[in-house]
């Protein structure tokens, strides 16, 4: 579960800060770098990688329903189209990753007989 990947600091400090920023963004996409900088400006330490892990946790746990993403950043979807587009994009990404996994397994077998 995504919760297991967060430490106490991330769960107790970073999650509420990210939630606050997402709620206040009024649907405006926020890149992880902007979220991280906003948190750092409040005196906390955070990386963009941490922000992405926290957003994954927020999405999987349903803390804020329908947190979508686009190339411009993360936002709370305001309509069905926005969340459907995000689902489609994520599904396509998952399919692409699975293709690479399958190809590497075949290549590993050919090269190393494993």
MIVEXBA-234667 format. One record per atom (N, C-alpha, C, CB): residue number from 1; residue in three letters; atom name; z, y, x. Coordinates in Angstrom, 2 decimals, always signed. Glycine has a CB too. Layout:
<atoms>
<NUM "ALA" "CA" <Z Y X>> ...
</atoms>
This chain:
<atoms>
<1 "UNK" "N" <+0.00 -1.18 +0.83>> <1 "UNK" "CA" <+0.00 +0.00 +0.00>> <1 "UNK" "C" <+0.00 +1.25 +0.88>> <1 "UNK" "CB" <+1.21 +0.00 -0.95>> <2 "UNK" "N" <-0.60 +2.31 +0.39>> <2 "UNK" "CA" <-0.72 +3.54 +1.17>> <2 "UNK" "C" <+0.64 +4.13 +1.54>> <2 "UNK" "CB" <-1.53 +4.57 +0.39>> <3 "UNK" "N" <+1.64 +3.91 +0.71>> <3 "UNK" "CA" <+2.98 +4.44 +1.00>> <3 "UNK" "C" <+3.50 +3.89 +2.31>> <3 "UNK" "CB" <+3.95 +4.09 -0.13>> <4 "UNK" "N" <+3.20 +2.64 +2.62>> <4 "UNK" "CA" <+3.69 +2.00 +3.83>> <4 "UNK" "C" <+3.15 +2.66 +5.10>> <4 "UNK" "CB" <+3.32 +0.53 +3.82>> <5 "UNK" "N" <+2.05 +3.38 +4.99>> <5 "UNK" "CA" <+1.44 +3.99 +6.17>> <5 "UNK" "C" <+2.04 +5.35 +6.50>> <5 "UNK" "CB" <-0.04 +4.14 +5.95>> <6 "UNK" "N" <+2.87 +5.88 +5.62>> <6 "UNK" "CA" <+3.47 +7.19 +5.85>> <6 "UNK" "C" <+4.90 +7.03 +6.35>> <6 "UNK" "CB" <+3.44 +8.05 +4.56>> <7 "UNK" "N" <+5.29 +7.89 +7.29>> <7 "UNK" "CA" <+6.67 +7.86 +7.73>> <7 "UNK" "C" <+7.50 +8.78 +6.82>> <7 "UNK" "CB" <+6.79 +8.30 +9.22>> <8 "UNK" "N" <+8.78 +8.82 +7.06>> <8 "UNK" "CA" <+9.69 +9.59 +6.22>> <8 "UNK" "C" <+9.34 +11.09 +6.21>> <8 "UNK" "CB" <+11.14 +9.40 +6.69>> <9 "UNK" "N" <+9.00 +11.62 +7.36>> <9 "UNK" "CA" <+8.61 +13.03 +7.48>> <9 "UNK" "C" <+7.38 +13.32 +6.62>> <9 "UNK" "CB" <+8.33 +13.39 +8.97>> <10 "UNK" "N" <+6.38 +12.46 +6.71>> <10 "UNK" "CA" <+5.16 +12.65 +5.94>> <10 "UNK" "C" <+5.44 +12.57 +4.44>> <10 "UNK" "CB" <+4.10 +11.61 +6.33>> <11 "UNK" "N" <+6.22 +11.55 +4.04>> <11 "UNK" "CA" <+6.54 +11.39 +2.61>> <11 "UNK" "C" <+7.40 +12.54 +2.09>> <11 "UNK" "CB" <+7.25 +10.06 +2.38>> <12 "UNK" "N" <+8.39 +12.95 +2.86>> <12 "UNK" "CA" <+9.35 +13.94 +2.38>> <12 "UNK" "C" <+8.92 +15.38 +2.53>> <12 "UNK" "CB" <+10.62 +13.76 +3.08>> <13 "UNK" "N" <+8.13 +15.68 +3.55>> <13 "UNK" "CA" <+7.74 +17.06 +3.84>> <13 "UNK" "C" <+6.26 +17.32 +3.56>> <13 "UNK" "CB" <+8.05 +17.40 +5.29>> <14 "UNK" "N" <+5.40 +16.51 +4.15>> <14 "UNK" "CA" <+3.96 +16.78 +4.10>> <14 "UNK" "C" <+3.37 +16.51 +2.72>> <14 "UNK" "CB" <+3.22 +15.94 +5.15>> <15 "UNK" "N" <+3.76 +15.41 +2.08>> <15 "UNK" "CA" <+3.22 +15.11 +0.75>> <15 "UNK" "C" <+3.47 +16.26 -0.23>> <15 "UNK" "CB" <+3.84 +13.80 +0.20>> <16 "UNK" "N" <+4.71 +16.76 -0.35>> <16 "UNK" "CA" <+4.91 +17.87 -1.29>> <16 "UNK" "C" <+4.11 +19.13 -0.94>> <16 "UNK" "CB" <+6.38 +18.22 -1.35>> <17 "UNK" "N" <+3.97 +19.42 +0.36>> <17 "UNK" "CA" <+3.20 +20.59 +0.77>> <17 "UNK" "C" <+1.72 +20.45 +0.41>> <17 "UNK" "CB" <+3.36 +20.83 +2.27>> <18 "UNK" "N" <+1.15 +19.27 +0.67>> <18 "UNK" "CA" <-0.26 +19.03 +0.33>> <18 "UNK" "C" <-0.44 +19.10 -1.18>> <18 "UNK" "CB" <-0.73 +17.65 +0.88>> <19 "UNK" "N" <+0.47 +18.49 -1.93>> <19 "UNK" "CA" <+0.38 +18.55 -3.40>> <19 "UNK" "C" <+0.40 +19.99 -3.88>> <19 "UNK" "CB" <+1.53 +17.75 -4.05>> <20 "UNK" "N" <+1.29 +20.78 -3.33>> <20 "UNK" "CA" <+1.38 +22.19 -3.70>> <20 "UNK" "C" <+0.07 +22.92 -3.43>> <20 "UNK" "CB" <+2.54 +22.88 -2.94>> <21 "UNK" "N" <-0.51 +22.68 -2.26>> <21 "UNK" "CA" <-1.77 +23.34 -1.92>> <21 "UNK" "C" <-2.90 +22.90 -2.84>> <21 "UNK" "CB" <-2.15 +23.05 -0.47>> <22 "UNK" "N" <-2.97 +21.61 -3.15>> <22 "UNK" "CA" <-4.03 +21.11 -4.04>> <22 "UNK" "C" <-3.89 +21.71 -5.44>> <22 "UNK" "CB" <-4.00 +19.58 -4.12>> <23 "UNK" "N" <-2.66 +21.76 -5.94>> <23 "UNK" "CA" <-2.44 +22.32 -7.28>> <23 "UNK" "C" <-2.80 +23.80 -7.33>> <23 "UNK" "CB" <-0.99 +22.12 -7.70>> <24 "UNK" "N" <-2.49 +24.52 -6.28>> <24 "UNK" "CA" <-2.74 +25.97 -6.27>> <24 "UNK" "C" <-4.19 +26.33 -5.95>> <24 "UNK" "CB" <-1.83 +26.63 -5.27>> <25 "UNK" "N" <-4.98 +25.36 -5.51>> <25 "UNK" "CA" <-6.36 +25.66 -5.12>> <25 "UNK" "C" <-7.27 +25.89 -6.31>> <25 "UNK" "CB" <-6.90 +24.54 -4.28>> <26 "UNK" "N" <-6.80 +25.55 -7.52>> <26 "UNK" "CA" <-7.58 +25.77 -8.75>> <26 "UNK" "C" <-8.97 +25.14 -8.68>> <26 "UNK" "CB" <-7.71 +27.26 -9.02>> <27 "UNK" "N" <-9.06 +23.94 -8.13>> <27 "UNK" "CA" <-10.33 +23.23 -8.07>> <27 "UNK" "C" <-11.21 +23.61 -6.90>> <27 "UNK" "CB" <-11.07 +23.46 -9.31>> <28 "UNK" "N" <-10.79 +24.58 -6.10>> <28 "UNK" "CA" <-11.56 +24.99 -4.92>> <28 "UNK" "C" <-11.38 +23.93 -3.83>> <28 "UNK" "CB" <-11.12 +26.42 -4.41>> <29 "UNK" "N" <-12.45 +23.40 -3.27>> <29 "UNK" "CA" <-12.32 +22.38 -2.22>> <29 "UNK" "C" <-11.60 +22.92 -0.98>> <29 "UNK" "CB" <-13.70 +21.86 -1.84>> <30 "UNK" "N" <-10.65 +22.13 -0.48>> <30 "UNK" "CA" <-9.90 +22.49 +0.72>> <30 "UNK" "C" <-10.18 +21.45 +1.80>> <30 "UNK" "CB" <-8.37 +22.59 +0.43>> <31 "UNK" "N" <-10.82 +21.85 +2.90>> <31 "UNK" "CA" <-11.01 +20.91 +4.01>> <31 "UNK" "C" <-9.66 +20.50 +4.59>> <31 "UNK" "CB" <-11.91 +21.53 +5.11>> <32 "UNK" "N" <-9.58 +19.32 +5.16>> <32 "UNK" "CA" <-8.31 +18.86 +5.75>> <32 "UNK" "C" <-7.85 +19.81 +6.84>> <32 "UNK" "CB" <-8.47 +17.44 +6.33>> <33 "UNK" "N" <-8.77 +20.45 +7.55>> <33 "UNK" "CA" <-8.38 +21.40 +8.60>> <33 "UNK" "C" <-7.68 +22.63 +8.00>> <33 "UNK" "CB" <-9.61 +21.83 +9.42>> <34 "UNK" "N" <-8.13 +23.09 +6.85>> <34 "UNK" "CA" <-7.51 +24.23 +6.18>> <34 "UNK" "C" <-6.13 +23.84 +5.66>> <34 "UNK" "CB" <-8.40 +24.74 +5.01>> <35 "UNK" "N" <-6.02 +22.63 +5.11>> <35 "UNK" "CA" <-4.72 +22.15 +4.62>> <35 "UNK" "C" <-3.74 +22.05 +5.79>> <35 "UNK" "CB" <-4.87 +20.77 +3.90>> <36 "UNK" "N" <-4.19 +21.46 +6.89>> <36 "UNK" "CA" <-3.33 +21.32 +8.07>> <36 "UNK" "C" <-2.88 +22.67 +8.60>> <36 "UNK" "CB" <-4.05 +20.54 +9.17>> <37 "UNK" "N" <-3.80 +23.62 +8.68>> <37 "UNK" "CA" <-3.45 +24.95 +9.17>> <37 "UNK" "C" <-2.46 +25.64 +8.24>> <37 "UNK" "CB" <-4.71 +25.82 +9.33>> <38 "UNK" "N" <-2.64 +25.47 +6.94>> <38 "UNK" "CA" <-1.71 +26.04 +5.97>> <38 "UNK" "C" <-0.31 +25.48 +6.13>> <38 "UNK" "CB" <-2.21 +25.80 +4.57>> <39 "UNK" "N" <-0.22 +24.20 +6.43>> <39 "UNK" "CA" <+1.08 +23.56 +6.64>> <39 "UNK" "C" <+1.69 +24.02 +7.96>> <39 "UNK" "CB" <+0.95 +22.02 +6.62>> <40 "UNK" "N" <+0.87 +24.09 +8.99>> <40 "UNK" "CA" <+1.36 +24.57 +10.29>> <40 "UNK" "C" <+1.84 +26.02 +10.21>> <40 "UNK" "CB" <+0.26 +24.45 +11.36>> <41 "UNK" "N" <+1.19 +26.82 +9.38>> <41 "UNK" "CA" <+1.61 +28.23 +9.24>> <41 "UNK" "C" <+2.98 +28.34 +8.59>> <41 "UNK" "CB" <+0.57 +29.01 +8.41>> <42 "UNK" "N" <+3.42 +27.28 +7.94>> <42 "UNK" "CA" <+4.76 +27.24 +7.35>> <42 "UNK" "C" <+5.80 +26.68 +8.33>> <42 "UNK" "CB" <+4.76 +26.41 +6.06>> <43 "UNK" "N" <+5.35 +26.38 +9.55>> <43 "UNK" "CA" <+6.27 +25.93 +10.58>> <43 "UNK" "C" <+6.40 +24.44 +10.75>> <43 "UNK" "CB" <+7.58 +26.47 +10.31>> <44 "UNK" "N" <+5.53 +23.68 +10.11>> <44 "UNK" "CA" <+5.58 +22.22 +10.22>> <44 "UNK" "C" <+4.46 +21.70 +11.11>> <44 "UNK" "CB" <+5.49 +21.57 +8.83>> <45 "UNK" "N" <+4.67 +20.55 +11.69>> <45 "UNK" "CA" <+3.69 +19.92 +12.56>> <45 "UNK" "C" <+2.88 +18.91 +11.75>> <45 "UNK" "CB" <+4.37 +19.24 +13.77>> <46 "UNK" "N" <+1.55 +19.03 +11.82>> <46 "UNK" "CA" <+0.69 +18.10 +11.10>> <46 "UNK" "C" <-0.71 +18.14 +11.72>> <46 "UNK" "CB" <+0.62 +18.46 +9.59>> <47 "UNK" "N" <-1.38 +17.00 +11.69>> <47 "UNK" "CA" <-2.77 +16.90 +12.15>> <47 "UNK" "C" <-3.68 +16.71 +10.94>> <47 "UNK" "CB" <-2.93 +15.72 +13.16>> <48 "UNK" "N" <-4.97 +16.90 +11.16>> <48 "UNK" "CA" <-5.92 +16.66 +10.07>> <48 "UNK" "C" <-5.95 +15.18 +9.70>> <48 "UNK" "CB" <-7.34 +17.15 +10.46>> <49 "UNK" "N" <-5.75 +14.32 +10.68>> <49 "UNK" "CA" <-5.70 +12.88 +10.39>> <49 "UNK" "C" <-4.53 +12.56 +9.47>> <49 "UNK" "CB" <-5.58 +12.06 +11.71>> <50 "UNK" "N" <-3.38 +13.18 +9.74>> <50 "UNK" "CA" <-2.21 +13.00 +8.89>> <50 "UNK" "C" <-2.50 +13.50 +7.48>> <50 "UNK" "CB" <-1.00 +13.73 +9.47>> <51 "UNK" "N" <-3.15 +14.63 +7.37>> <51 "UNK" "CA" <-3.50 +15.19 +6.05>> <51 "UNK" "C" <-4.35 +14.19 +5.28>> <51 "UNK" "CB" <-4.24 +16.54 +6.20>> <52 "UNK" "N" <-5.32 +13.58 +5.93>> <52 "UNK" "CA" <-6.19 +12.61 +5.24>> <52 "UNK" "C" <-5.39 +11.38 +4.80>> <52 "UNK" "CB" <-7.35 +12.18 +6.16>> <53 "UNK" "N" <-4.45 +10.91 +5.63>> <53 "UNK" "CA" <-3.59 +9.79 +5.24>> <53 "UNK" "C" <-2.73 +10.17 +4.03>> <53 "UNK" "CB" <-2.69 +9.34 +6.42>> <54 "UNK" "N" <-2.19 +11.38 +4.06>> <54 "UNK" "CA" <-1.35 +11.85 +2.95>> <54 "UNK" "C" <-2.17 +11.95 +1.67>> <54 "UNK" "CB" <-0.71 +13.22 +3.29>> <55 "UNK" "N" <-3.39 +12.46 +1.76>> <55 "UNK" "CA" <-4.24 +12.56 +0.57>> <55 "UNK" "C" <-4.58 +11.16 +0.05>> <55 "UNK" "CB" <-5.53 +13.34 +0.89>> <56 "UNK" "N" <-4.80 +10.21 +0.94>> <56 "UNK" "CA" <-5.03 +8.84 +0.52>> <56 "UNK" "C" <-3.82 +8.33 -0.27>> <56 "UNK" "CB" <-5.30 +7.92 +1.74>> <57 "UNK" "N" <-2.62 +8.62 +0.23>> <57 "UNK" "CA" <-1.39 +8.22 -0.46>> <57 "UNK" "C" <-1.31 +8.89 -1.83>> <57 "UNK" "CB" <-0.15 +8.57 +0.39>> <58 "UNK" "N" <-1.57 +10.18 -1.89>> <58 "UNK" "CA" <-1.52 +10.93 -3.15>> <58 "UNK" "C" <-2.49 +10.33 -4.16>> <58 "UNK" "CB" <-1.84 +12.42 -2.92>> <59 "UNK" "N" <-3.68 +9.98 -3.70>> <59 "UNK" "CA" <-4.68 +9.38 -4.59>> <59 "UNK" "C" <-4.25 +8.00 -5.06>> <59 "UNK" "CB" <-6.04 +9.29 -3.88>> <60 "UNK" "N" <-3.87 +7.14 -4.12>> <60 "UNK" "CA" <-3.53 +5.75 -4.47>> <60 "UNK" "C" <-2.29 +5.66 -5.34>> <60 "UNK" "CB" <-3.33 +4.93 -3.21>> <61 "UNK" "N" <-1.31 +6.52 -5.09>> <61 "UNK" "CA" <-0.07 +6.51 -5.87>> <61 "UNK" "C" <-0.21 +7.28 -7.18>> <61 "UNK" "CB" <+1.07 +7.09 -5.04>> <62 "UNK" "N" <-1.31 +8.00 -7.35>> <62 "UNK" "CA" <-1.52 +8.77 -8.57>> <62 "UNK" "C" <-0.57 +9.95 -8.72>> <62 "UNK" "CB" <-1.38 +7.87 -9.75>> <63 "UNK" "N" <-0.10 +10.48 -7.61>> <63 "UNK" "CA" <+0.83 +11.61 -7.65>> <63 "UNK" "C" <+0.17 +12.81 -8.32>> <63 "UNK" "CB" <+1.30 +11.98 -6.23>> <64 "UNK" "N" <-1.06 +13.07 -7.96>> <64 "UNK" "CA" <-1.89 +14.06 -8.65>> <64 "UNK" "C" <-3.14 +13.30 -9.10>> <64 "UNK" "CB" <-2.26 +15.32 -7.72>> <65 "UNK" "N" <-3.36 +13.17 -10.40>> <65 "UNK" "CA" <-4.53 +12.43 -10.86>> <65 "UNK" "C" <-5.84 +13.11 -10.47>> <65 "UNK" "CB" <-4.47 +12.27 -12.38>> <66 "UNK" "N" <-6.81 +12.29 -10.14>> <66 "UNK" "CA" <-8.20 +12.72 -9.92>> <66 "UNK" "C" <-8.37 +13.69 -8.76>> <66 "UNK" "CB" <-8.73 +13.35 -11.16>> <67 "UNK" "N" <-7.74 +13.39 -7.62>> <67 "UNK" "CA" <-8.01 +14.18 -6.41>> <67 "UNK" "C" <-9.36 +13.68 -5.89>> <67 "UNK" "CB" <-6.85 +14.02 -5.31>> <68 "UNK" "N" <-10.33 +14.56 -5.95>> <68 "UNK" "CA" <-11.70 +14.22 -5.55>> <68 "UNK" "C" <-11.98 +14.81 -4.17>> <68 "UNK" "CB" <-12.73 +14.74 -6.59>> <69 "UNK" "N" <-13.14 +14.47 -3.64>> <69 "UNK" "CA" <-13.55 +15.04 -2.36>> <69 "UNK" "C" <-15.05 +15.26 -2.39>> <69 "UNK" "CB" <-13.16 +14.11 -1.18>> <70 "UNK" "N" <-15.44 +16.19 -1.55>> <70 "UNK" "CA" <-16.86 +16.49 -1.36>> <70 "UNK" "C" <-17.00 +16.87 +0.11>> <70 "UNK" "CB" <-17.36 +17.66 -2.33>> <71 "UNK" "N" <-18.21 +17.12 +0.57>> <71 "UNK" "CA" <-18.35 +17.57 +1.96>> <71 "UNK" "C" <-17.58 +18.86 +2.25>> <71 "UNK" "CB" <-19.81 +17.77 +2.29>> <72 "UNK" "N" <-17.23 +19.60 +1.21>> <72 "UNK" "CA" <-16.50 +20.86 +1.40>> <72 "UNK" "C" <-14.99 +20.68 +1.45>> <72 "UNK" "CB" <-16.85 +21.81 +0.29>> <73 "UNK" "N" <-14.48 +19.51 +1.04>> <73 "UNK" "CA" <-13.05 +19.28 +1.11>> <73 "UNK" "C" <-12.50 +18.52 -0.09>> <73 "UNK" "CB" <-12.35 +20.58 +1.24>> <74 "UNK" "N" <-11.17 +18.56 -0.21>> <74 "UNK" "CA" <-10.45 +17.87 -1.28>> <74 "UNK" "C" <-10.10 +18.85 -2.38>> <74 "UNK" "CB" <-9.18 +17.19 -0.73>> <75 "UNK" "N" <-10.12 +18.36 -3.63>> <75 "UNK" "CA" <-9.80 +19.21 -4.78>> <75 "UNK" "C" <-9.42 +18.34 -5.96>> <75 "UNK" "CB" <-10.98 +20.13 -5.14>> <76 "UNK" "N" <-8.77 +18.94 -6.94>> <76 "UNK" "CA" <-8.44 +18.22 -8.17>> <76 "UNK" "C" <-9.63 +18.39 -9.11>> <76 "UNK" "CB" <-7.10 +18.76 -8.82>> <77 "UNK" "N" <-10.22 +17.27 -9.49>> <77 "UNK" "CA" <-11.40 +17.31 -10.36>> <77 "UNK" "C" <-11.03 +17.95 -11.69>> <77 "UNK" "CB" <-11.98 +15.89 -10.58>> <78 "UNK" "N" <-11.90 +18.82 -12.17>> <78 "UNK" "CA" <-11.64 +19.50 -13.44>> <78 "UNK" "C" <-12.46 +18.92 -14.58>> <78 "UNK" "CB" <-11.93 +20.97 -13.30>> <79 "UNK" "N" <-13.37 +17.99 -14.25>> <79 "UNK" "CA" <-14.15 +17.36 -15.31>> <79 "UNK" "C" <-14.58 +15.96 -14.86>> <79 "UNK" "CB" <-15.39 +18.23 -15.69>> <80 "UNK" "N" <-15.09 +15.21 -15.81>> <80 "UNK" "CA" <-15.47 +13.81 -15.57>> <80 "UNK" "C" <-16.60 +13.70 -14.54>> <80 "UNK" "CB" <-15.89 +13.15 -16.88>> <81 "UNK" "N" <-17.51 +14.63 -14.53>> <81 "UNK" "CA" <-18.64 +14.58 -13.59>> <81 "UNK" "C" <-18.16 +14.64 -12.15>> <81 "UNK" "CB" <-19.61 +15.73 -13.86>> <82 "UNK" "N" <-17.21 +15.53 -11.87>> <82 "UNK" "CA" <-16.72 +15.68 -10.49>> <82 "UNK" "C" <-16.07 +14.40 -9.98>> <82 "UNK" "CB" <-15.72 +16.82 -10.41>> <83 "UNK" "N" <-15.26 +13.76 -10.81>> <83 "UNK" "CA" <-14.59 +12.54 -10.34>> <83 "UNK" "C" <-15.58 +11.37 -10.28>> <83 "UNK" "CB" <-13.39 +12.19 -11.27>> <84 "UNK" "N" <-16.54 +11.34 -11.18>> <84 "UNK" "CA" <-17.55 +10.28 -11.16>> <84 "UNK" "C" <-18.40 +10.38 -9.90>> <84 "UNK" "CB" <-18.44 +10.35 -12.42>> <85 "UNK" "N" <-18.80 +11.60 -9.52>> <85 "UNK" "CA" <-19.57 +11.79 -8.29>> <85 "UNK" "C" <-18.76 +11.34 -7.06>> <85 "UNK" "CB" <-19.97 +13.28 -8.13>> <86 "UNK" "N" <-17.47 +11.64 -7.06>> <86 "UNK" "CA" <-16.62 +11.22 -5.95>> <86 "UNK" "C" <-16.54 +9.70 -5.89>> <86 "UNK" "CB" <-15.20 +11.83 -6.09>> <87 "UNK" "N" <-16.35 +9.06 -7.04>> <87 "UNK" "CA" <-16.28 +7.59 -7.09>> <87 "UNK" "C" <-17.58 +7.00 -6.55>> <87 "UNK" "CB" <-16.01 +7.10 -8.54>> <88 "UNK" "N" <-18.72 +7.53 -6.98>> <88 "UNK" "CA" <-20.01 +7.03 -6.53>> <88 "UNK" "C" <-20.16 +7.17 -5.01>> <88 "UNK" "CB" <-21.15 +7.79 -7.24>> <89 "UNK" "N" <-19.77 +8.33 -4.48>> <89 "UNK" "CA" <-19.86 +8.56 -3.04>> <89 "UNK" "C" <-18.98 +7.60 -2.26>> <89 "UNK" "CB" <-19.48 +10.00 -2.71>> <90 "UNK" "N" <-17.74 +7.42 -2.72>> <90 "UNK" "CA" <-16.82 +6.50 -2.04>> <90 "UNK" "C" <-17.32 +5.05 -2.11>> <90 "UNK" "CB" <-15.42 +6.60 -2.65>> <91 "UNK" "N" <-17.87 +4.66 -3.25>> <91 "UNK" "CA" <-18.41 +3.30 -3.39>> <91 "UNK" "C" <-19.59 +3.09 -2.44>> <91 "UNK" "CB" <-18.84 +3.05 -4.85>> <92 "UNK" "N" <-20.44 +4.09 -2.31>> <92 "UNK" "CA" <-21.57 +3.99 -1.38>> <92 "UNK" "C" <-21.08 +3.88 +0.06>> <92 "UNK" "CB" <-22.49 +5.21 -1.53>> <93 "UNK" "N" <-20.06 +4.64 +0.40>> <93 "UNK" "CA" <-19.48 +4.57 +1.73>> <93 "UNK" "C" <-18.89 +3.19 +2.00>> <93 "UNK" "CB" <-18.41 +5.65 +1.91>> <94 "UNK" "N" <-18.18 +2.66 +1.02>> <94 "UNK" "CA" <-17.60 +1.32 +1.17>> <94 "UNK" "C" <-18.70 +0.27 +1.37>> <94 "UNK" "CB" <-16.75 +0.96 -0.06>> <95 "UNK" "N" <-19.80 +0.40 +0.64>> <95 "UNK" "CA" <-20.92 -0.53 +0.80>> <95 "UNK" "C" <-21.51 -0.44 +2.21>> <95 "UNK" "CB" <-22.01 -0.24 -0.24>> <96 "UNK" "N" <-21.65 +0.78 +2.72>> <96 "UNK" "CA" <-22.19 +0.98 +4.07>> <96 "UNK" "C" <-21.26 +0.38 +5.12>> <96 "UNK" "CB" <-22.40 +2.47 +4.35>> <97 "UNK" "N" <-19.98 +0.57 +4.95>> <97 "UNK" "CA" <-19.01 +0.00 +5.90>> <97 "UNK" "C" <-19.08 -1.52 +5.87>> <97 "UNK" "CB" <-17.57 +0.48 +5.59>> <98 "UNK" "N" <-19.19 -2.09 +4.67>> <98 "UNK" "CA" <-19.26 -3.55 +4.56>> <98 "UNK" "C" <-20.52 -4.08 +5.23>> <98 "UNK" "CB" <-19.22 -3.98 +3.09>> <99 "UNK" "N" <-21.63 -3.36 +5.14>> <99 "UNK" "CA" <-22.86 -3.77 +5.82>> <99 "UNK" "C" <-22.65 -3.84 +7.32>> <99 "UNK" "CB" <-24.01 -2.82 +5.49>> <100 "UNK" "N" <-21.97 -2.86 +7.87>> <100 "UNK" "CA" <-21.70 -2.84 +9.32>> <100 "UNK" "C" <-20.79 -4.00 +9.70>> <100 "UNK" "CB" <-21.06 -1.49 +9.74>> <101 "UNK" "N" <-19.76 -4.26 +8.90>> <101 "UNK" "CA" <-18.85 -5.38 +9.17>> <101 "UNK" "C" <-19.63 -6.69 +9.19>> <101 "UNK" "CB" <-17.73 -5.44 +8.11>> <102 "UNK" "N" <-20.47 -6.90 +8.19>> <102 "UNK" "CA" <-21.26 -8.13 +8.12>> <102 "UNK" "C" <-22.20 -8.26 +9.32>> <102 "UNK" "CB" <-22.06 -8.18 +6.82>> <103 "UNK" "N" <-22.84 -7.16 +9.70>> <103 "UNK" "CA" <-23.76 -7.19 +10.85>> <103 "UNK" "C" <-23.00 -7.50 +12.14>> <103 "UNK" "CB" <-24.50 -5.84 +10.98>> <104 "UNK" "N" <-21.85 -6.90 +12.33>> <104 "UNK" "CA" <-21.07 -7.16 +13.55>> <104 "UNK" "C" <-20.56 -8.59 +13.60>> <104 "UNK" "CB" <-19.90 -6.18 +13.64>> <105 "UNK" "N" <-20.21 -9.16 +12.47>> <105 "UNK" "CA" <-19.79 -10.56 +12.43>> <105 "UNK" "C" <-20.94 -11.47 +12.86>> <105 "UNK" "CB" <-19.30 -10.94 +11.02>> <106 "UNK" "N" <-22.16 -11.17 +12.37>> <106 "UNK" "CA" <-23.33 -11.98 +12.76>> <106 "UNK" "C" <-23.58 -11.83 +14.26>> <106 "UNK" "CB" <-24.59 -11.56 +11.96>> <107 "UNK" "N" <-23.51 -10.59 +14.75>> <107 "UNK" "CA" <-23.75 -10.33 +16.18>> <107 "UNK" "C" <-22.69 -11.00 +17.05>> <107 "UNK" "CB" <-23.78 -8.83 +16.45>> <108 "UNK" "N" <-21.45 -10.97 +16.60>> <108 "UNK" "CA" <-20.37 -11.63 +17.34>> <108 "UNK" "C" <-20.65 -13.12 +17.44>> <108 "UNK" "CB" <-19.00 -11.37 +16.67>> <109 "UNK" "N" <-21.11 -13.72 +16.35>> <109 "UNK" "CA" <-21.41 -15.14 +16.36>> <109 "UNK" "C" <-22.53 -15.45 +17.35>> <109 "UNK" "CB" <-21.80 -15.61 +14.96>> <110 "UNK" "N" <-23.59 -14.66 +17.32>> <110 "UNK" "CA" <-24.72 -14.89 +18.21>> <110 "UNK" "C" <-24.31 -14.70 +19.66>> <110 "UNK" "CB" <-25.87 -13.96 +17.87>> <111 "UNK" "N" <-23.58 -13.64 +19.96>> <111 "UNK" "CA" <-23.25 -13.31 +21.34>> <111 "UNK" "C" <-22.12 -14.16 +21.90>> <111 "UNK" "CB" <-22.89 -11.85 +21.44>> <112 "UNK" "N" <-21.10 -14.46 +21.08>> <112 "UNK" "CA" <-19.93 -15.15 +21.59>> <112 "UNK" "C" <-19.67 -16.51 +20.98>> <112 "UNK" "CB" <-18.74 -14.30 +21.37>> <113 "UNK" "N" <-20.58 -16.96 +20.08>> <113 "UNK" "CA" <-20.40 -18.23 +19.38>> <113 "UNK" "C" <-19.06 -18.32 +18.66>> <113 "UNK" "CB" <-20.53 -19.38 +20.36>> <114 "UNK" "N" <-18.66 -17.22 +18.09>> <114 "UNK" "CA" <-17.38 -17.19 +17.35>> <114 "UNK" "C" <-17.69 -17.00 +15.88>> <114 "UNK" "CB" <-16.44 -16.06 +17.87>> 
</atoms>
